[in-house]
Amino acid sequence: MRRATLAPLALGTVALVLSFPGTSAGQQEVRAAAALFPDTVHVGQPFRVGVTVTTPRGAEVRLPGVLESTADLEQAGEAEIGRRRPRTGVSRAYYRMVAWTAGEHDVPPIKVEVFLSAEEAEPLEILVPVPTLTVETVLPAEIAGLELRQALPYLSPLPFPLLLILALIALLVGLWAYRKYRKREEEPEEVPRELTAWERALEELKKLVASWRAGDLTLDAFCDGLEAVLRGYLEATEAWAPGVPTRAVVNGNRGLANALHYSARVRFARLGGGYGGPIEASDACGAWIASRHEPVEEESS
């Protein structure tokens, strides 16, 4: 690049014309221009910077995606970069910008890279100047010297003694909760004691009597249940054979003998009976079972 001329144009546009000696007339110049839309804005009002690059046939243009920002200017969106038009050789790009302070601002020039031919490894770098931007304030003239201050917080900070007291209370509550739940986790779950065969038989007799009192059982069903309880108890404690009748267990206990005799007459002879017969038979069987075992000693607390 041996010659560069800078010429201002109308409508806030700055153009740059570069010529290259020793080339044909159709490939002699690279033209670049930048403009502001609009060139006068208010503080915080978006505006656009447009750049147009015209190159000879066969050249390649690379436009930046992000413009250089300053303390007062910044880019507010993605660049709109169009494709190069083969017939006219024109490439265009638009950048949305915002200014945050009032006054005259020099927009940084736009850096454009141009490859004049496919054989060139290094591009031609062009800095396209941008017109000066005028930013007007929205504040009245009489408060031009107003100094902005940092916004006050919504809540004032608590005094140090109160913060210390709250922290101490939170610590105490946390310690109390930790000890409470830790003690609960350390305490083993109480496992229910497994009943012995004779204890289980007594519980089943109680349930049988309760069902009889509630009217849920017939006399035959009650006696069948009584025989089943005694047979289960004898099989668990005496290795009782399944085919041996329960009345063979009579060994001098008159109450048990009467109860078994009563059950047999009801089950086989279909003998009826009053309300108290089943209860007396169940009490006799329970007393006989309990007499064969010593009661479990209560664990000392």
TITORNU-449090 format. One record per residue (C-alpha): residue in one letter; z, x, y. Coordinates in steps of 0.5 Angstrom, whole numbers, padded with zeros to 4 digits. Layout:
N
<resn->A, Z->Z, X->X, Y->Y>
...
//
This chain:
301
<resn->M, Z->0000, X->0000, Y->0000>
<resn->R, Z->-0002, X->0003, Y->0006>
<resn->R, Z->-0002, X->-0002, Y->0011>
<resn->A, Z->0003, X->-0008, Y->0012>
<resn->T, Z->0002, X->-0013, Y->0018>
<resn->L, Z->0007, X->-0018, Y->0020>
<resn->A, Z->0005, X->-0024, Y->0024>
<resn->P, Z->0009, X->-0030, Y->0026>
<resn->L, Z->0006, X->-0037, Y->0025>
<resn->A, Z->0008, X->-0044, Y->0027>
<resn->L, Z->0013, X->-0049, Y->0024>
<resn->G, Z->0018, X->-0043, Y->0022>
<resn->T, Z->0013, X->-0039, Y->0018>
<resn->V, Z->0013, X->-0032, Y->0017>
<resn->A, Z->0007, X->-0029, Y->0014>
<resn->L, Z->0006, X->-0022, Y->0011>
<resn->V, Z->-0001, X->-0019, Y->0010>
<resn->L, Z->-0002, X->-0013, Y->0006>
<resn->S, Z->-0009, X->-0010, Y->0005>
<resn->F, Z->-0012, X->-0004, Y->0000>
<resn->P, Z->-0017, X->0000, Y->0002>
<resn->G, Z->-0022, X->0002, Y->-0003>
<resn->T, Z->-0023, X->-0004, Y->-0007>
<resn->S, Z->-0028, X->-0010, Y->-0006>
<resn->A, Z->-0028, X->-0015, Y->-0001>
<resn->G, Z->-0025, X->-0021, Y->-0006>
<resn->Q, Z->-0020, X->-0016, Y->-0008>
<resn->Q, Z->-0018, X->-0013, Y->-0002>
<resn->E, Z->-0011, X->-0017, Y->0001>
<resn->V, Z->-0005, X->-0020, Y->-0002>
<resn->R, Z->-0002, X->-0025, Y->0003>
<resn->A, Z->0005, X->-0028, Y->0003>
<resn->A, Z->0009, X->-0033, Y->0007>
<resn->A, Z->0016, X->-0036, Y->0007>
<resn->A, Z->0018, X->-0042, Y->0011>
<resn->L, Z->0024, X->-0046, Y->0012>
<resn->F, Z->0024, X->-0054, Y->0011>
<resn->P, Z->0027, X->-0055, Y->0016>
<resn->D, Z->0029, X->-0049, Y->0020>
<resn->T, Z->0035, X->-0053, Y->0024>
<resn->V, Z->0040, X->-0056, Y->0020>
<resn->H, Z->0048, X->-0058, Y->0020>
<resn->V, Z->0053, X->-0055, Y->0017>
<resn->G, Z->0053, X->-0056, Y->0010>
<resn->Q, Z->0046, X->-0060, Y->0010>
<resn->P, Z->0042, X->-0057, Y->0005>
<resn->F, Z->0035, X->-0054, Y->0007>
<resn->R, Z->0029, X->-0051, Y->0003>
<resn->V, Z->0026, X->-0044, Y->0003>
<resn->G, Z->0019, X->-0044, Y->0001>
<resn->V, Z->0015, X->-0038, Y->-0001>
<resn->T, Z->0007, X->-0038, Y->-0002>
<resn->V, Z->0004, X->-0032, Y->-0005>
<resn->T, Z->-0004, X->-0031, Y->-0005>
<resn->T, Z->-0007, X->-0025, Y->-0010>
<resn->P, Z->-0014, X->-0023, Y->-0012>
<resn->R, Z->-0017, X->-0025, Y->-0018>
<resn->G, Z->-0013, X->-0022, Y->-0024>
<resn->A, Z->-0007, X->-0021, Y->-0021>
<resn->E, Z->0000, X->-0023, Y->-0024>
<resn->V, Z->0006, X->-0026, Y->-0019>
<resn->R, Z->0013, X->-0026, Y->-0021>
<resn->L, Z->0017, X->-0030, Y->-0016>
<resn->P, Z->0025, X->-0029, Y->-0017>
<resn->G, Z->0029, X->-0035, Y->-0020>
<resn->V, Z->0035, X->-0034, Y->-0015>
<resn->L, Z->0035, X->-0032, Y->-0008>
<resn->E, Z->0040, X->-0027, Y->-0005>
<resn->S, Z->0046, X->-0030, Y->-0002>
<resn->T, Z->0051, X->-0028, Y->0004>
<resn->A, Z->0058, X->-0030, Y->0006>
<resn->D, Z->0055, X->-0036, Y->0010>
<resn->L, Z->0049, X->-0038, Y->0006>
<resn->E, Z->0048, X->-0040, Y->-0002>
<resn->Q, Z->0043, X->-0043, Y->-0007>
<resn->A, Z->0045, X->-0050, Y->-0009>
<resn->G, Z->0040, X->-0051, Y->-0015>
<resn->E, Z->0035, X->-0048, Y->-0019>
<resn->A, Z->0029, X->-0046, Y->-0016>
<resn->E, Z->0022, X->-0050, Y->-0017>
<resn->I, Z->0017, X->-0044, Y->-0019>
<resn->G, Z->0010, X->-0047, Y->-0020>
<resn->R, Z->0004, X->-0044, Y->-0024>
<resn->R, Z->-0001, X->-0039, Y->-0021>
<resn->R, Z->-0007, X->-0043, Y->-0019>
<resn->P, Z->-0013, X->-0039, Y->-0022>
<resn->R, Z->-0018, X->-0042, Y->-0017>
<resn->T, Z->-0015, X->-0040, Y->-0011>
<resn->G, Z->-0010, X->-0035, Y->-0013>
<resn->V, Z->-0004, X->-0038, Y->-0010>
<resn->S, Z->0003, X->-0038, Y->-0013>
<resn->R, Z->0009, X->-0042, Y->-0010>
<resn->A, Z->0016, X->-0043, Y->-0010>
<resn->Y, Z->0022, X->-0047, Y->-0007>
<resn->Y, Z->0029, X->-0046, Y->-0006>
<resn->R, Z->0035, X->-0051, Y->-0004>
<resn->M, Z->0040, X->-0047, Y->0000>
<resn->V, Z->0046, X->-0049, Y->0004>
<resn->A, Z->0049, X->-0046, Y->0010>
<resn->W, Z->0057, X->-0046, Y->0011>
<resn->T, Z->0058, X->-0044, Y->0018>
<resn->A, Z->0054, X->-0045, Y->0025>
<resn->G, Z->0050, X->-0041, Y->0029>
<resn->E, Z->0044, X->-0037, Y->0028>
<resn->H, Z->0043, X->-0034, Y->0021>
<resn->D, Z->0038, X->-0029, Y->0018>
<resn->V, Z->0036, X->-0031, Y->0011>
<resn->P, Z->0035, X->-0025, Y->0007>
<resn->P, Z->0028, X->-0023, Y->0005>
<resn->I, Z->0025, X->-0026, Y->-0002>
<resn->K, Z->0023, X->-0020, Y->-0007>
<resn->V, Z->0016, X->-0021, Y->-0010>
<resn->E, Z->0013, X->-0017, Y->-0015>
<resn->V, Z->0005, X->-0017, Y->-0016>
<resn->F, Z->0001, X->-0014, Y->-0022>
<resn->L, Z->-0006, X->-0013, Y->-0019>
<resn->S, Z->-0009, X->-0011, Y->-0026>
<resn->A, Z->-0006, X->-0012, Y->-0033>
<resn->E, Z->-0007, X->-0004, Y->-0033>
<resn->E, Z->-0001, X->-0003, Y->-0028>
<resn->A, Z->0005, X->-0001, Y->-0031>
<resn->E, Z->0009, X->-0002, Y->-0025>
<resn->P, Z->0009, X->-0008, Y->-0020>
<resn->L, Z->0008, X->-0008, Y->-0013>
<resn->E, Z->0014, X->-0010, Y->-0009>
<resn->I, Z->0014, X->-0014, Y->-0003>
<resn->L, Z->0019, X->-0017, Y->0001>
<resn->V, Z->0017, X->-0023, Y->0004>
<resn->P, Z->0021, X->-0024, Y->0011>
<resn->V, Z->0024, X->-0031, Y->0012>
<resn->P, Z->0025, X->-0035, Y->0019>
<resn->T, Z->0031, X->-0035, Y->0023>
<resn->L, Z->0036, X->-0041, Y->0021>
<resn->T, Z->0039, X->-0045, Y->0026>
<resn->V, Z->0046, X->-0048, Y->0024>
<resn->E, Z->0049, X->-0053, Y->0028>
<resn->T, Z->0056, X->-0055, Y->0028>
<resn->V, Z->0058, X->-0063, Y->0027>
<resn->L, Z->0065, X->-0062, Y->0031>
<resn->P, Z->0065, X->-0064, Y->0038>
<resn->A, Z->0065, X->-0059, Y->0044>
<resn->E, Z->0072, X->-0059, Y->0046>
<resn->I, Z->0075, X->-0057, Y->0040>
<resn->A, Z->0070, X->-0051, Y->0039>
<resn->G, Z->0076, X->-0046, Y->0038>
<resn->L, Z->0080, X->-0050, Y->0033>
<resn->E, Z->0082, X->-0046, Y->0027>
<resn->L, Z->0082, X->-0049, Y->0020>
<resn->R, Z->0089, X->-0048, Y->0016>
<resn->Q, Z->0090, X->-0048, Y->0009>
<resn->A, Z->0092, X->-0055, Y->0006>
<resn->L, Z->0099, X->-0057, Y->0005>
<resn->P, Z->0101, X->-0058, Y->-0002>
<resn->Y, Z->0103, X->-0065, Y->-0004>
<resn->L, Z->0110, X->-0064, Y->-0007>
<resn->S, Z->0114, X->-0059, Y->-0004>
<resn->P, Z->0117, X->-0054, Y->-0008>
<resn->L, Z->0124, X->-0055, Y->-0011>
<resn->P, Z->0130, X->-0050, Y->-0008>
<resn->F, Z->0132, X->-0045, Y->-0013>
<resn->P, Z->0139, X->-0047, Y->-0015>
<resn->L, Z->0136, X->-0054, Y->-0017>
<resn->L, Z->0131, X->-0050, Y->-0021>
<resn->L, Z->0136, X->-0046, Y->-0025>
<resn->I, Z->0140, X->-0052, Y->-0026>
<resn->L, Z->0134, X->-0056, Y->-0029>
<resn->A, Z->0132, X->-0050, Y->-0033>
<resn->L, Z->0139, X->-0049, Y->-0036>
<resn->I, Z->0139, X->-0057, Y->-0038>
<resn->A, Z->0133, X->-0056, Y->-0042>
<resn->L, Z->0135, X->-0050, Y->-0045>
<resn->L, Z->0142, X->-0054, Y->-0048>
<resn->V, Z->0138, X->-0060, Y->-0050>
<resn->G, Z->0133, X->-0055, Y->-0054>
<resn->L, Z->0139, X->-0051, Y->-0057>
<resn->W, Z->0142, X->-0058, Y->-0059>
<resn->A, Z->0135, X->-0061, Y->-0062>
<resn->Y, Z->0134, X->-0054, Y->-0066>
<resn->R, Z->0141, X->-0054, Y->-0069>
<resn->K, Z->0141, X->-0062, Y->-0071>
<resn->Y, Z->0134, X->-0062, Y->-0074>
<resn->R, Z->0135, X->-0055, Y->-0078>
<resn->K, Z->0142, X->-0057, Y->-0081>
<resn->R, Z->0138, X->-0064, Y->-0083>
<resn->E, Z->0133, X->-0059, Y->-0086>
<resn->E, Z->0138, X->-0055, Y->-0090>
<resn->E, Z->0141, X->-0060, Y->-0093>
<resn->P, Z->0139, X->-0062, Y->-0100>
<resn->E, Z->0136, X->-0069, Y->-0101>
<resn->E, Z->0141, X->-0072, Y->-0106>
<resn->V, Z->0138, X->-0073, Y->-0113>
<resn->P, Z->0141, X->-0079, Y->-0116>
<resn->R, Z->0145, X->-0078, Y->-0123>
<resn->E, Z->0141, X->-0080, Y->-0129>
<resn->L, Z->0145, X->-0086, Y->-0133>
<resn->T, Z->0147, X->-0084, Y->-0140>
<resn->A, Z->0145, X->-0089, Y->-0145>
<resn->W, Z->0151, X->-0093, Y->-0145>
<resn->E, Z->0151, X->-0094, Y->-0138>
<resn->R, Z->0144, X->-0096, Y->-0138>
<resn->A, Z->0146, X->-0101, Y->-0143>
<resn->L, Z->0152, X->-0104, Y->-0139>
<resn->E, Z->0147, X->-0104, Y->-0133>
<resn->E, Z->0142, X->-0108, Y->-0137>
<resn->L, Z->0147, X->-0113, Y->-0139>
<resn->K, Z->0149, X->-0114, Y->-0132>
<resn->K, Z->0142, X->-0116, Y->-0130>
<resn->L, Z->0142, X->-0120, Y->-0136>
<resn->V, Z->0148, X->-0125, Y->-0135>
<resn->A, Z->0145, X->-0125, Y->-0127>
<resn->S, Z->0139, X->-0128, Y->-0130>
<resn->W, Z->0142, X->-0133, Y->-0134>
<resn->R, Z->0147, X->-0135, Y->-0128>
<resn->A, Z->0141, X->-0136, Y->-0124>
<resn->G, Z->0137, X->-0140, Y->-0129>
<resn->D, Z->0131, X->-0136, Y->-0130>
<resn->L, Z->0133, X->-0135, Y->-0138>
<resn->T, Z->0133, X->-0140, Y->-0144>
<resn->L, Z->0138, X->-0139, Y->-0149>
<resn->D, Z->0133, X->-0136, Y->-0154>
<resn->A, Z->0131, X->-0131, Y->-0149>
<resn->F, Z->0138, X->-0129, Y->-0147>
<resn->C, Z->0140, X->-0128, Y->-0154>
<resn->D, Z->0133, X->-0124, Y->-0155>
<resn->G, Z->0135, X->-0120, Y->-0149>
<resn->L, Z->0142, X->-0119, Y->-0152>
<resn->E, Z->0139, X->-0116, Y->-0158>
<resn->A, Z->0134, X->-0111, Y->-0155>
<resn->V, Z->0140, X->-0108, Y->-0151>
<resn->L, Z->0144, X->-0107, Y->-0157>
<resn->R, Z->0138, X->-0104, Y->-0161>
<resn->G, Z->0136, X->-0099, Y->-0155>
<resn->Y, Z->0143, X->-0097, Y->-0154>
<resn->L, Z->0144, X->-0096, Y->-0162>
<resn->E, Z->0137, X->-0092, Y->-0162>
<resn->A, Z->0139, X->-0088, Y->-0157>
<resn->T, Z->0147, X->-0086, Y->-0159>
<resn->E, Z->0147, X->-0087, Y->-0167>
<resn->A, Z->0139, X->-0086, Y->-0169>
<resn->W, Z->0139, X->-0093, Y->-0171>
<resn->A, Z->0133, X->-0095, Y->-0175>
<resn->P, Z->0128, X->-0100, Y->-0173>
<resn->G, Z->0129, X->-0104, Y->-0179>
<resn->V, Z->0136, X->-0105, Y->-0179>
<resn->P, Z->0139, X->-0111, Y->-0176>
<resn->T, Z->0144, X->-0110, Y->-0170>
<resn->R, Z->0150, X->-0114, Y->-0174>
<resn->A, Z->0150, X->-0109, Y->-0179>
<resn->V, Z->0154, X->-0105, Y->-0174>
<resn->V, Z->0160, X->-0109, Y->-0174>
<resn->N, Z->0166, X->-0104, Y->-0176>
<resn->G, Z->0172, X->-0108, Y->-0175>
<resn->N, Z->0171, X->-0111, Y->-0167>
<resn->R, Z->0172, X->-0118, Y->-0168>
<resn->G, Z->0169, X->-0120, Y->-0161>
<resn->L, Z->0163, X->-0116, Y->-0162>
<resn->A, Z->0162, X->-0119, Y->-0169>
<resn->N, Z->0163, X->-0126, Y->-0166>
<resn->A, Z->0158, X->-0124, Y->-0161>
<resn->L, Z->0153, X->-0122, Y->-0166>
<resn->H, Z->0154, X->-0128, Y->-0170>
<resn->Y, Z->0153, X->-0133, Y->-0164>
<resn->S, Z->0146, X->-0129, Y->-0162>
<resn->A, Z->0144, X->-0130, Y->-0170>
<resn->R, Z->0145, X->-0137, Y->-0170>
<resn->V, Z->0142, X->-0139, Y->-0163>
<resn->R, Z->0136, X->-0134, Y->-0165>
<resn->F, Z->0135, X->-0137, Y->-0173>
<resn->A, Z->0139, X->-0143, Y->-0173>
<resn->R, Z->0137, X->-0146, Y->-0166>
<resn->L, Z->0144, X->-0147, Y->-0165>
<resn->G, Z->0145, X->-0150, Y->-0158>
<resn->G, Z->0151, X->-0148, Y->-0154>
<resn->G, Z->0154, X->-0149, Y->-0147>
<resn->Y, Z->0154, X->-0145, Y->-0141>
<resn->G, Z->0159, X->-0140, Y->-0142>
<resn->G, Z->0157, X->-0138, Y->-0149>
<resn->P, Z->0152, X->-0133, Y->-0147>
<resn->I, Z->0157, X->-0130, Y->-0142>
<resn->E, Z->0162, X->-0129, Y->-0147>
<resn->A, Z->0157, X->-0126, Y->-0152>
<resn->S, Z->0155, X->-0121, Y->-0146>
<resn->D, Z->0162, X->-0119, Y->-0144>
<resn->A, Z->0164, X->-0118, Y->-0152>
<resn->C, Z->0158, X->-0113, Y->-0153>
<resn->G, Z->0160, X->-0109, Y->-0146>
<resn->A, Z->0167, X->-0108, Y->-0148>
<resn->W, Z->0165, X->-0106, Y->-0155>
<resn->I, Z->0160, X->-0101, Y->-0151>
<resn->A, Z->0165, X->-0098, Y->-0146>
<resn->S, Z->0171, X->-0097, Y->-0151>
<resn->R, Z->0166, X->-0092, Y->-0155>
<resn->H, Z->0166, X->-0088, Y->-0148>
<resn->E, Z->0170, X->-0085, Y->-0143>
<resn->P, Z->0169, X->-0087, Y->-0136>
<resn->V, Z->0166, X->-0081, Y->-0132>
<resn->E, Z->0170, X->-0078, Y->-0127>
<resn->E, Z->0169, X->-0079, Y->-0120>
<resn->E, Z->0167, X->-0072, Y->-0117>
<resn->S, Z->0172, X->-0070, Y->-0112>
<resn->S, Z->0170, X->-0071, Y->-0104>
//
